[in-house]
Amino acid sequence: MNKNIFKTCFILWSLCGSAAFAQTPNWQNMDLQRDSVFGISTEKAYNELLKGKTPVPVIVAVIDAGVDTSHEDLKAVLWHNPKVRPFDNGTYGWSFIGSAKGNVKVDNLEVTRQVRQYMSKDTAKLNGSDLMTYHAEKRDWQKQKKDADEMVQGITNFKNWLDQICREMCKTMPTLADFKAYRPKDGEQHVVDVMISLLGENDDFAGIKKEQIDDAIEHYKEVADYQLNLNYDPRPLYVGDNYFNSRQRDYGSPDVNGPDPTHGTHVSGIIAAVRNNGLGMNGICDDVQIMAIRAVPDGDERDKDIANAIRYAADHGAKVINMSFGKPYSQDKKAVDAAVKYALKKDVLLVQAAGNSNEDIDTTANFPSRVSAGEAYIVVGASGMKNDSTLKASFSNYGKTAVDVFAPGVQIYSSMPGSKYAYFDGTSMASPVVAGLAALIREYHPKLSAMQVKVIIMRSAVVTPYLKGRCVTSGVVNAFNALSLAAQEDR
């Protein structure tokens, strides 16, 4: 990236690119033939296959940044730890990134942590400690740090140009018409062009300025000042564990909300928001309990925490685990792999987001990752609404062998902290669609094993040429097909 305004304009346009998609609540639950959007036919399944049938409650663990336990559409579906008195601390799950001293909100990227270890000559705890690995990771860290610093400067410059134009207009809240009528001076044309494009989608200057400019500056400052800062390490202050002892379990906090439960709340709603209650939207499942496990900060999750989160979920009865996170480096893959194997032995199905870098993860590292293809472990890419060349979301990772299926992940409407709702994009949204489907199958067909459920989900996906070579199945998951096949398998 560079500091000039052309690159900044491109970034601003890309930030609002999803606005081109129609905002349709619950489209992920709709049916392609009936509704003309490539949902997973959840409502069709309820109406034609599940009426009059009694589900068996299933626990779904959401390993994430936290969950708003007071949300109007979620509080009725939260798991309660039977070993703890109702509504005492620890009722809803556990946090592995906090303690009585407070919570980790922002942490380093894994590459930052590893470069710090190399620079301190403490390489024994790293997966790859050879000099070539160090130099490659340091170059990656330096590039990311440079990019983040330049993005802060570039978007700040854009904001300064915009403020100047507003002063010249004598307008604090200019409209699309104001920008179209404005005669730009030297250097201002690109700012005007960007604002016309943004306001053309939604003529809301205040909202666009906050979400596309101010929030972008804040995001890149966080990346530069914390995620990529070699001198920043919140772990000793807020967690206080022996970080490099991956066998340690006795640390953490009962605070599953954390300082910002936005992501986990959105993910949980997709899976389990109360259906047909007149609020917000409908989750995939009608009789599920969400176990909230906080292990993912702003920045990269730590392998020790993920391993312990998976074990916690398996030990407390979860039958499905949603993992809407990932990173390109791993500090202790062995610990995570051991935890995955532990969960698999307890008949748990793990569902993971493929990632949002538009990369082929057959050839690009992405952690965590399954140990073998023959596991009850599903990796999910994000799909859009239409069965055409836009079906694979532009941001979604893919892989002919590394990604199993695709699921709706563009403009997904779900719960937000404070009993609010919003549209998000991401494989983070596609993964809970599949986790919800897996839980739905296990609710109505509890005799089926985790591996049988995975096979059913993959065999019942709707195959499309637009996903050929992008995933194992070349298809989008489908609840009606999956439940039909599950009924056959469950005879």
C-alpha positions as CSV (number, residue, x, y, z in Angstrom):
1,M,0.0,0.0,0.0
2,N,1.1,3.6,-0.4
3,K,0.1,6.9,1.0
4,N,-1.5,8.5,-2.0
5,I,-5.1,9.2,-2.2
6,F,-5.8,6.9,-5.1
7,K,-5.1,3.8,-2.9
8,T,-7.2,5.3,-0.1
9,C,-10.1,5.8,-2.5
10,F,-9.8,2.2,-3.5
11,I,-9.9,1.0,0.1
12,L,-12.9,3.2,0.8
13,W,-14.8,1.8,-2.2
14,S,-14.0,-1.7,-1.1
15,L,-15.2,-1.1,2.4
16,C,-18.7,-0.4,1.1
17,G,-18.7,-3.0,-1.7
18,S,-21.2,-5.3,0.1
19,A,-23.8,-2.6,-0.2
20,A,-24.4,-3.8,-3.8
21,F,-26.1,-6.8,-2.3
22,A,-29.8,-6.5,-1.3
23,Q,-30.3,-6.5,2.4
24,T,-32.7,-9.3,3.1
25,P,-33.2,-10.5,6.7
26,N,-33.1,-14.3,7.1
27,W,-32.1,-14.9,3.4
28,Q,-29.8,-17.6,4.6
29,N,-32.9,-19.6,5.6
30,M,-34.7,-19.2,2.3
31,D,-35.0,-21.5,-0.6
32,L,-33.4,-21.0,-4.1
33,Q,-36.4,-22.2,-6.1
34,R,-39.1,-20.5,-4.0
35,D,-37.4,-17.3,-3.0
36,S,-34.8,-16.8,-5.8
37,V,-31.9,-16.5,-3.3
38,F,-29.4,-19.2,-2.6
39,G,-30.3,-19.9,1.0
40,I,-30.1,-23.3,2.7
41,S,-33.9,-24.1,2.7
42,T,-34.2,-24.0,6.5
43,E,-37.8,-22.8,6.5
44,K,-38.8,-25.4,3.9
45,A,-37.3,-28.1,6.1
46,Y,-39.3,-26.9,9.1
47,N,-42.5,-26.7,7.1
48,E,-42.2,-30.0,5.3
49,L,-40.0,-32.3,7.3
50,L,-40.0,-31.3,11.0
51,K,-43.6,-30.5,11.8
52,G,-44.9,-32.6,14.8
53,K,-41.4,-33.9,15.6
54,T,-39.8,-33.4,19.0
55,P,-36.2,-32.3,19.0
56,V,-33.6,-33.3,21.6
57,P,-31.7,-30.2,22.9
58,V,-28.2,-29.8,21.6
59,I,-25.4,-27.7,23.0
60,V,-23.4,-25.6,20.6
61,A,-20.2,-24.1,21.8
62,V,-19.3,-20.7,20.3
63,I,-15.6,-20.0,20.7
64,D,-15.4,-16.3,19.9
65,A,-14.8,-12.8,21.4
66,G,-17.8,-13.0,23.7
67,V,-21.6,-13.1,23.7
68,D,-24.0,-10.6,25.0
69,T,-25.8,-12.7,27.6
70,S,-28.6,-10.2,28.0
71,H,-29.6,-10.0,24.3
72,E,-33.4,-10.2,23.9
73,D,-33.1,-12.9,21.1
74,L,-30.4,-15.0,22.8
75,K,-30.9,-15.0,26.6
76,A,-33.5,-17.8,26.3
77,V,-31.1,-20.1,24.5
78,L,-28.0,-19.7,26.6
79,W,-26.4,-22.8,28.1
80,H,-26.3,-22.9,31.9
81,N,-23.5,-24.7,33.6
82,P,-25.2,-27.3,35.8
83,K,-22.3,-27.3,38.2
84,V,-22.8,-23.6,39.0
85,R,-25.9,-22.1,40.6
86,P,-28.1,-20.3,38.2
87,F,-26.9,-16.8,37.3
88,D,-23.7,-17.1,39.4
89,N,-20.4,-16.4,37.8
90,G,-19.5,-19.1,35.3
91,T,-23.1,-19.9,34.4
92,Y,-22.9,-19.4,30.6
93,G,-19.4,-20.7,29.8
94,W,-15.8,-19.5,30.4
95,S,-13.2,-17.0,29.2
96,F,-9.6,-17.9,28.6
97,I,-8.5,-14.3,27.8
98,G,-9.2,-12.6,31.1
99,S,-9.0,-12.9,34.9
100,A,-10.1,-11.0,38.0
101,K,-7.7,-8.3,36.8
102,G,-9.6,-7.6,33.6
103,N,-10.0,-8.7,30.0
104,V,-7.8,-8.9,27.0
105,K,-9.5,-6.9,24.2
106,V,-6.7,-6.3,21.7
107,D,-3.8,-8.7,21.3
108,N,-0.9,-9.1,18.9
109,L,-1.1,-10.9,15.6
110,E,0.7,-14.3,15.8
111,V,3.4,-13.0,13.5
112,T,4.2,-10.2,16.0
113,R,4.4,-12.7,18.9
114,Q,6.7,-15.0,16.9
115,V,9.0,-12.2,15.7
116,R,9.2,-11.0,19.4
117,Q,10.2,-14.5,20.4
118,Y,12.9,-14.6,17.7
119,M,14.3,-11.2,18.6
120,S,14.5,-12.3,22.2
121,K,16.3,-15.5,21.1
122,D,13.6,-17.5,22.8
123,T,12.9,-19.8,19.9
124,A,12.6,-23.2,21.5
125,K,8.8,-22.6,22.0
126,L,8.1,-21.9,18.4
127,N,7.1,-24.4,15.7
128,G,9.7,-23.4,13.2
129,S,12.8,-21.8,14.7
130,D,15.2,-21.9,11.8
131,L,16.8,-18.7,10.6
132,M,15.0,-18.8,7.2
133,T,11.6,-18.9,9.0
134,Y,12.6,-16.0,11.2
135,H,13.6,-13.8,8.2
136,A,10.4,-14.6,6.3
137,E,8.2,-13.8,9.3
138,K,10.1,-10.7,10.1
139,R,9.6,-9.5,6.5
140,D,5.9,-10.3,6.7
141,W,5.6,-8.4,10.0
142,Q,7.5,-5.4,8.6
143,K,5.3,-5.2,5.6
144,Q,2.1,-5.4,7.6
145,K,3.3,-2.8,10.0
146,K,4.3,-0.5,7.1
147,D,0.9,-1.1,5.4
148,A,-1.0,-0.3,8.6
149,D,0.9,2.9,9.3
150,E,0.3,4.0,5.7
151,M,-3.4,3.2,5.9
152,V,-3.7,5.4,9.0
153,Q,-2.0,8.2,7.3
154,G,-3.8,7.7,3.9
155,I,-7.3,7.6,5.4
156,T,-6.4,10.5,7.7
157,N,-5.4,12.5,4.7
158,F,-8.6,11.6,3.0
159,K,-10.6,12.8,6.0
160,N,-8.6,16.1,6.1
161,W,-9.5,16.7,2.4
162,L,-13.1,15.9,3.1
163,D,-13.2,18.3,6.0
164,Q,-11.8,21.0,3.8
165,I,-14.4,20.4,1.1
166,C,-17.2,20.5,3.8
167,R,-15.9,23.9,5.0
168,E,-15.9,25.2,1.4
169,M,-19.4,24.0,1.0
170,C,-20.4,25.5,4.4
171,K,-22.1,22.2,5.1
172,T,-21.6,20.0,8.1
173,M,-23.8,17.2,6.7
174,P,-23.6,17.5,2.9
175,T,-25.8,15.3,0.7
176,L,-25.3,13.4,-2.5
177,A,-26.7,16.5,-4.4
178,D,-24.2,18.8,-2.7
179,F,-21.2,16.7,-3.8
180,K,-22.6,16.4,-7.4
181,A,-23.0,20.2,-7.5
182,Y,-19.6,20.9,-6.0
183,R,-16.8,22.1,-8.3
184,P,-13.6,20.4,-6.9
185,K,-10.3,22.3,-6.7
186,D,-6.9,20.8,-7.3
187,G,-6.5,17.4,-5.6
188,E,-10.2,17.2,-4.5
189,Q,-11.7,15.3,-7.5
190,H,-11.0,11.8,-6.1
191,V,-12.5,12.6,-2.7
192,V,-15.6,13.9,-4.4
193,D,-15.8,10.8,-6.6
194,V,-15.6,8.5,-3.6
195,M,-18.2,10.4,-1.7
196,I,-20.6,10.4,-4.6
197,S,-20.2,6.6,-4.9
198,L,-20.7,6.1,-1.1
199,L,-23.6,8.5,-0.8
200,G,-25.2,7.0,-3.9
201,E,-25.7,3.7,-2.0
202,N,-27.0,5.4,1.2
203,D,-27.3,9.2,1.4
204,D,-26.2,9.3,5.0
205,F,-23.1,11.5,5.4
206,A,-22.8,11.1,9.1
207,G,-23.1,7.3,9.0
208,I,-20.7,6.9,6.1
209,K,-18.1,9.3,7.7
210,K,-18.2,7.3,10.9
211,E,-18.3,3.7,9.5
212,Q,-16.1,4.1,6.4
213,I,-13.7,6.8,7.5
214,D,-13.5,7.3,11.3
215,D,-13.9,3.5,12.0
216,A,-11.3,2.7,9.4
217,I,-8.8,5.0,11.0
218,E,-9.5,3.5,14.4
219,H,-9.2,0.0,13.0
220,Y,-5.8,0.6,11.3
221,K,-4.5,2.4,14.4
222,E,-5.4,-0.6,16.5
223,V,-3.6,-2.8,14.1
224,A,-0.5,-0.6,14.1
225,D,-0.4,0.3,17.7
226,Y,-1.4,-3.0,19.3
227,Q,-1.6,-6.0,16.9
228,L,1.7,-5.3,15.3
229,N,3.5,-3.6,18.2
230,L,6.4,-5.7,19.4
231,N,6.4,-3.8,22.7
232,Y,2.7,-4.6,23.5
233,D,1.8,-7.8,25.3
234,P,-1.4,-7.8,27.4
235,R,-1.1,-11.4,28.5
236,P,0.9,-11.0,31.7
237,L,-1.3,-8.1,32.9
238,Y,-4.8,-9.5,32.2
239,V,-4.4,-13.3,32.2
240,G,-1.3,-14.0,34.2
241,D,-0.9,-17.6,33.2
242,N,2.2,-19.5,32.3
243,Y,1.6,-18.9,28.6
244,F,4.0,-21.4,27.2
245,N,2.6,-24.2,29.3
246,S,-0.1,-25.5,27.0
247,R,-1.1,-28.2,29.6
248,Q,-2.2,-25.5,32.0
249,R,-6.0,-25.4,32.3
250,D,-6.7,-23.5,35.6
251,Y,-6.8,-19.9,34.4
252,G,-9.4,-17.5,33.0
253,S,-12.5,-15.8,34.0
254,P,-16.3,-16.4,34.1
255,D,-16.9,-13.1,32.1
256,V,-18.1,-14.4,28.7
257,N,-19.3,-11.0,27.6
258,G,-15.9,-9.4,27.5
259,P,-15.3,-5.8,26.5
260,D,-16.7,-6.2,23.0
261,P,-19.0,-9.2,22.3
262,T,-20.1,-8.0,18.9
263,H,-18.7,-10.8,16.8
264,G,-19.7,-13.7,19.0
265,T,-23.2,-12.2,19.5
266,H,-23.7,-12.0,15.7
267,V,-22.4,-15.6,15.3
268,S,-24.7,-16.9,18.1
269,G,-27.8,-15.3,16.6
270,I,-27.2,-17.0,13.2
271,I,-27.1,-20.4,15.0
272,A,-29.8,-20.0,17.6
273,A,-31.7,-16.7,17.8
274,V,-35.2,-17.6,19.0
275,R,-37.4,-18.5,16.0
276,N,-40.7,-16.8,15.2
277,N,-40.8,-14.6,18.2
278,G,-41.3,-11.4,16.3
279,L,-37.8,-10.2,17.2
280,G,-34.8,-9.6,14.9
281,M,-34.3,-12.7,12.9
282,N,-34.6,-16.5,13.1
283,G,-31.7,-18.8,14.0
284,I,-31.2,-22.1,12.2
285,C,-32.1,-24.2,15.3
286,D,-35.2,-24.3,17.3
287,D,-34.0,-26.2,20.4
288,V,-30.3,-25.4,21.0
289,Q,-28.2,-24.1,23.9
290,I,-25.3,-21.7,23.2
291,M,-22.2,-22.3,25.3
292,A,-20.2,-19.1,25.2
293,I,-16.4,-19.5,25.4
294,R,-14.3,-16.4,25.1
295,A,-10.9,-17.1,23.5
296,V,-10.6,-14.7,20.5
297,P,-9.4,-11.1,21.0
298,D,-9.1,-8.3,18.4
299,G,-5.9,-9.7,16.9
300,D,-4.9,-13.3,16.6
301,E,-6.2,-16.0,19.0
302,R,-3.6,-17.9,21.0
303,D,-3.3,-21.7,20.4
304,K,-3.2,-22.5,24.1
305,D,-6.6,-20.7,24.6
306,I,-8.2,-22.4,21.6
307,A,-7.0,-25.8,22.7
308,N,-8.5,-25.2,26.2
309,A,-11.7,-23.8,24.7
310,I,-12.2,-26.9,22.6
311,R,-11.5,-29.1,25.6
312,Y,-13.9,-27.1,27.8
313,A,-16.7,-27.5,25.2
314,A,-16.1,-31.2,24.9
315,D,-16.0,-31.7,28.6
316,H,-19.2,-29.8,29.2
317,G,-21.4,-31.6,26.7
318,A,-21.2,-29.6,23.5
319,K,-22.0,-31.7,20.4
320,V,-21.1,-28.9,17.9
321,I,-18.3,-26.3,18.1
322,N,-18.3,-23.2,16.0
323,M,-14.9,-21.6,15.3
324,S,-15.2,-18.4,13.4
325,F,-11.5,-17.4,13.5
326,G,-8.2,-18.3,11.9
327,K,-4.6,-17.0,11.3
328,P,-1.7,-17.7,9.0
329,Y,0.8,-18.7,11.7
330,S,0.6,-21.1,14.6
331,Q,2.6,-21.1,17.9
332,D,1.6,-24.5,19.2
333,K,-0.4,-26.5,16.5
334,K,0.3,-29.7,18.4
335,A,-1.8,-28.5,21.4
336,V,-4.7,-27.5,19.2
337,D,-4.5,-30.8,17.2
338,A,-4.5,-32.8,20.5
339,A,-7.6,-30.8,21.7
340,V,-9.4,-31.5,18.4
341,K,-8.7,-35.2,18.7
342,Y,-9.9,-35.1,22.3
343,A,-13.2,-33.5,21.1
344,L,-13.6,-36.0,18.2
345,K,-13.3,-38.9,20.6
346,K,-16.3,-37.4,22.5
347,D,-18.3,-37.3,19.3
348,V,-18.1,-33.6,18.8
349,L,-18.4,-32.0,15.3
350,L,-16.2,-29.0,14.7
351,V,-17.0,-26.3,12.2
352,Q,-14.5,-23.7,11.1
353,A,-14.6,-20.5,9.0
354,A,-12.3,-20.8,6.0
355,G,-11.1,-17.1,6.2
356,N,-11.6,-13.9,4.4
357,S,-8.4,-13.3,2.3
358,N,-9.6,-14.7,-1.0
359,E,-6.8,-17.2,-0.9
360,D,-6.5,-20.9,-1.9
361,I,-5.9,-22.5,1.5
362,D,-4.8,-25.7,-0.2
363,T,-1.5,-23.9,-0.7
364,T,-1.7,-21.0,1.9
365,A,-1.3,-21.8,5.6
366,N,-4.5,-21.2,7.7
367,F,-4.7,-22.3,11.3
368,P,-6.3,-24.1,13.1
369,S,-6.5,-26.9,10.5
370,R,-7.8,-30.4,10.7
371,V,-5.3,-33.2,11.0
372,S,-6.9,-35.4,8.3
373,A,-9.8,-35.3,5.9
374,G,-11.5,-38.2,7.6
375,E,-12.5,-36.2,10.7
376,A,-15.8,-34.8,12.0
377,Y,-14.4,-31.3,11.1
378,I,-16.0,-29.1,8.5
379,V,-14.3,-26.0,6.9
380,V,-16.7,-23.5,5.4
381,G,-16.4,-20.8,2.7
382,A,-18.9,-17.9,2.2
383,S,-21.4,-17.8,-0.5
384,G,-23.7,-15.0,-1.8
385,M,-27.4,-14.9,-2.8
386,K,-27.3,-15.7,-6.5
387,N,-26.4,-18.9,-8.3
388,D,-24.1,-17.1,-10.7
389,S,-20.5,-15.9,-11.0
390,T,-20.9,-13.9,-7.8
391,L,-21.8,-17.0,-5.7
392,K,-18.4,-17.3,-4.1
393,A,-18.1,-14.2,-1.9
394,S,-15.3,-12.1,-3.3
395,F,-13.4,-12.2,0.1
396,S,-13.9,-15.9,0.9
397,N,-11.0,-18.3,1.0
398,Y,-11.4,-21.5,-1.0
399,G,-9.6,-24.8,-1.6
400,K,-10.4,-27.9,-3.6
401,T,-9.4,-30.1,-0.6
402,A,-9.0,-27.7,2.4
403,V,-12.6,-26.2,2.2
404,D,-15.5,-28.7,2.4
405,V,-18.6,-26.6,1.6
406,F,-19.9,-23.1,1.2
407,A,-22.8,-21.4,3.1
408,P,-24.4,-18.0,3.1
409,G,-22.0,-15.4,4.3
410,V,-22.8,-12.1,2.6
411,Q,-25.1,-9.5,4.2
412,I,-26.2,-11.8,7.0
413,Y,-28.6,-10.1,9.5
414,S,-28.1,-11.2,13.1
415,S,-28.0,-10.1,16.7
416,M,-25.7,-7.4,18.1
417,P,-25.0,-6.3,21.6
418,G,-27.7,-4.2,23.3
419,S,-30.5,-6.2,21.7
420,K,-29.7,-4.7,18.3
421,Y,-29.2,-6.3,14.9
422,A,-27.0,-5.7,11.9
423,Y,-25.7,-7.1,8.6
424,F,-22.2,-8.6,8.5
425,D,-20.2,-10.2,5.8
426,G,-17.7,-13.0,6.3
427,T,-16.9,-16.7,6.5
428,S,-17.4,-16.0,10.2
429,M,-21.1,-15.8,9.3
430,A,-21.0,-18.8,7.0
431,S,-19.5,-21.1,9.6
432,P,-22.4,-20.7,12.1
433,V,-24.9,-21.4,9.3
434,V,-23.3,-24.8,9.0
435,A,-22.8,-25.2,12.8
436,G,-26.5,-24.5,13.1
437,L,-27.4,-27.0,10.4
438,A,-25.3,-29.6,12.2
439,A,-27.0,-28.9,15.4
440,L,-30.4,-29.1,13.7
441,I,-29.6,-32.6,12.4
442,R,-28.4,-33.7,15.8
443,E,-31.5,-32.3,17.5
444,Y,-33.9,-34.4,15.3
445,H,-31.6,-37.4,14.7
446,P,-29.6,-37.8,18.0
447,K,-28.5,-41.3,17.2
448,L,-26.3,-40.1,14.3
449,S,-22.6,-39.6,15.1
450,A,-20.7,-36.5,14.4
451,M,-19.0,-38.1,11.5
452,Q,-22.3,-39.2,10.0
453,V,-23.6,-35.7,10.3
454,K,-20.6,-34.3,8.5
455,V,-21.0,-36.8,5.7
456,I,-24.7,-36.0,5.4
457,I,-24.0,-32.2,5.2
458,M,-21.5,-32.8,2.5
459,R,-23.5,-35.3,0.5
460,S,-26.6,-33.1,0.5
461,A,-24.9,-29.9,-0.6
462,V,-26.4,-28.3,-3.7
463,V,-23.8,-28.6,-6.4
464,T,-23.2,-25.7,-8.6
465,P,-20.6,-25.0,-11.4
466,Y,-19.8,-21.7,-9.8
467,L,-18.1,-23.5,-6.9
468,K,-16.4,-26.2,-8.9
469,G,-12.8,-26.6,-7.7
470,R,-13.5,-24.2,-4.9
471,C,-14.3,-26.8,-2.3
472,V,-14.6,-30.6,-1.8
473,T,-18.3,-30.7,-2.6
474,S,-18.6,-27.9,-5.2
475,G,-21.7,-27.0,-3.3
476,V,-23.7,-24.9,-0.8
477,V,-25.2,-26.7,2.2
478,N,-28.9,-27.3,2.3
479,A,-31.0,-28.1,5.3
480,F,-33.9,-29.7,3.5
481,N,-31.7,-32.1,1.6
482,A,-29.6,-32.8,4.7
483,L,-32.6,-33.6,7.0
484,S,-34.1,-35.8,4.2
485,L,-30.9,-37.7,4.0
486,A,-30.5,-37.9,7.8
487,A,-34.0,-39.4,8.0
488,Q,-32.9,-42.2,5.7
489,E,-29.7,-42.8,7.6
490,D,-31.6,-42.8,10.9
491,R,-34.0,-45.7,10.0
